[in-house]
Amino acid sequence: MAANRKLLAAAVVCAAAVVGVTGCSSDGGNDPFKGKSADQIAKKAINASKGAGSFKVTGKGEQQGKPMQVDFAVAKSDDCQGKTGSPSTGIGEILVSGKSSYFKGDDKFWKSTGSSALGAKLKGRWMKSPQGQTAKTCDRDQMFESKGLKGLERGDDAEIDGKKTAVLTKKDGGQTVTYHVALDGKPYFLQIDKKGGDDPVKLNFSDYGKPVVVKAPAADDVVEQDDLKKLMGS
């Protein structure tokens, strides 16, 4: 679980939305953000993205030099479900429903994290724990956090999947993080791209406001924490 939480933390930290300073746009007359500073644009994107209630986030990157993939759907209720990992290191599935979190890894995942014994005891079942460690993965307040980061600049507009975006960039040493905010419709974050530095990752956001239904696993497919301790002999 520790390795899995590191993978998720990388995605969540990278997906933090930030505020910044005045910039410019290459699109004059059709720019809904004309006259607004980069921090004002970011604030609008934060409010819109969080206010949508539900969304999907997918992406690829690296964690400690190993490939990482993220694929999550977050519901308006703060429940969520998704996967993280990669074909080479194994896939871990996470599901948060109500006050409980569930995790299930494939054989390759448990082996790559040095937890083959645990994986063998679970035998493909979900490990259940009280909401907490993995629940933050679904926390839109953390996903679109605006505190602590300043110094964004607006560059030339661009496109993500055919959608025009305002481009906000944060540079810090050898690391550059680029935020794409939709220019048409509501100002949602469409992409966050972290390059250079540790743990580069590119995340794409979509399906804002679309219903997401998350169901807890069947009881027969779940191992409670106390039962797991017994299985592991502790």
N, C-alpha and C positions, 0 to 999 in steps of 0.2 A: 504493500500500500504506500510506503514512503516514496518509492520511485514513481508510482502513479501520481501521487500528489504533486511531485516536482514537475511532471509533465503538464498537469493541469495548471499549476501555478504559473508556468511560463506563458501559457495561453492567456490566462486571466490578466496577468500583469501587462502583457503586450496589448491587450484589448482595452486598457485604461484610456479613456478619452481625456484630453487635456485642454487647458486654456492657454492663450498666448498673446502676441502683440500684433500691431497693425501690419497688413501686407497689401498685395495688389492682385488684380485679376486680369487675365488676358481677354475676357469676354465682357465688353462694356455694357451695351444696351440691354442685354438679356440676363444680367447678373442680379439675382434676388438679394445678394449680399453686398451690393454696391454701397460704399461708404461705411461698411462695418469692419471692425478690426478682426483679426484672427481669433482673439479670445471671445468676441461676441458671436462669431460663426460657430466656434466650438461649443459654446454654451447652448446655442440653438440646437445643435446636433445632439448634445447630451440629453436635453429635455425631450426632443422628439424621439430619440432611440429608446430611452427609458420609458417614455409615455406610451409607446406602441404596445407594451405589455408582453408580447411574444415575438420571437425572432429565431433565426437559425444562424449558426456560426460554423464555418468550415475553414480549414487551412492546413498548411504544411510548414514545417520548420525543423529546427534541431534542438535537442536538449542534451547538453554535455557531449556534443559531437555525434549523437545518435539521431537518426531521422525520427520525426514526430508528425503525426497527423491528428487533427481534431475535427470532430463532426458532432455538433450538439444542437438540440432543439430545446428552447426554453419557453415554458408556458407562462401565461399571465399570472397563474397562481404561484409562481416561483418553482414549481416542479420542473424537472428536466430529465432528459435522457440523451445518451450519446456514447461515443467511442473515442479513445485516444490510444496512441501507440503507432505501430507501423507493421507492415508484413514481415519485416526482417527481425523486429524485436518482440513481436506479439501484440495483440490487441486487448485492451482492457475496456470493459463496458461499465458505465456508471448510470444509475437511475436514482433520482431523488423524488420521493412521493410523500407528501405530508410531512411528518416529523421524522421520517426514516430515510436513510441512504443505503443503497445496495451497490455492490461491486462484484463483477465477474471477469476473470481473465482466462484467456486460452492457455494451452500448455506452453506455448512459446513465450508468452508474457511471463508466466511464473518462473520459467527457466532463466530468462534473461534478467530477472530481478533477484535471482538467487533464492527463490521461494518455491521450488518444485514440490517440497514436502507439503506445503500449505495447499498448493494447487491439487495435489493428489488427494488430500483429505476432502476438499470441496467437490471434486469430481464434476466440474461444470456447473455447480450450483452457485447461487448468489450469496455473498457474505453481507449480512445486514448489520448496520450500526445506527445508533441514534443520530439524528441530523446534526451535522457539524462540520467534520473534516472535508467531506466531498460536497456538502450543500453549498458552500461558497462558490462552487463552480457555476451555479445557477443564479447567483446574486447579481442582478442588473445594476444595483448601486455600486458594486465593486467593479463590474464589467465596464461601466461607463463612468468611472470615478473622475472627478475634475480637480481634486486637490493635489497639491504638491508638485505639479509640473507647470512651468511657464516658459515663455520664450519661443512660441510657435511663430512661423512666418508663412504667409500665403504666397504660393508661386503660381505658375501658369495652370489654368484649368486643364483637366484631362477627361478620360472616359474609362469607366469600369463596366464591362459587359454591355457596352452600348449606351450607358447612362452617363451623362455629363456630371463631372464632380469638381468641387472646389478642392484644391490641394493644400493642405496645411502640413508643414514640415518642422520637426524638432531635431536639432543636431546637438549632440553631446559627446565630445571627444571623437572617438572612432565610430560612434553609433548614430544612425539616422533613422528616425521613425516618421513615416508618411501617413497622413490621415486623409481619406477621401470622403467628402461630404456631398450628398446628392444636391444638385442644383435645381432639378425639376421635382415638383411635388414637395413632400415633407423633407426636411434636411436631415435625413438619416445618415449615420455612418455606413458606408458601403465597403470600405476596406481599410485595414491597418497593416502597414508593412514595415517591419523592423529589420534593418540591415546593419551588418557590422556588429562589433561587440560580441557579447555572449548570447547564445540561444536565439539566433535569428528566426523569425517566423512571419508568415503572411496570412492574415485572417480576412475572410470575406463574410459579410453580414447580409442576410436576405430574409424574405418572407415575414417582414415586420407586420404584426397585427393579425397574422393568419393563425387559426386555432391550432393548438398543440395539445394532444391528449396523452397523458402519461399514466400508465397503470402499474401498480406494484406487482412484483412477480408472485406467482402462486405459492402458497405456503410450503408445498412439497419441494419447491425449488429453492428454498431459502434456508440458510444456516445462521442461527442467532450467534452473537458474539460469545455468550456463555457456553453454548454447545460447541462452538469452535475451539474454545480453550480446552474443553474436555477431550475433543478429538486429537488435539495436539499434545495432550498429556500434561497440561499446566493448570 
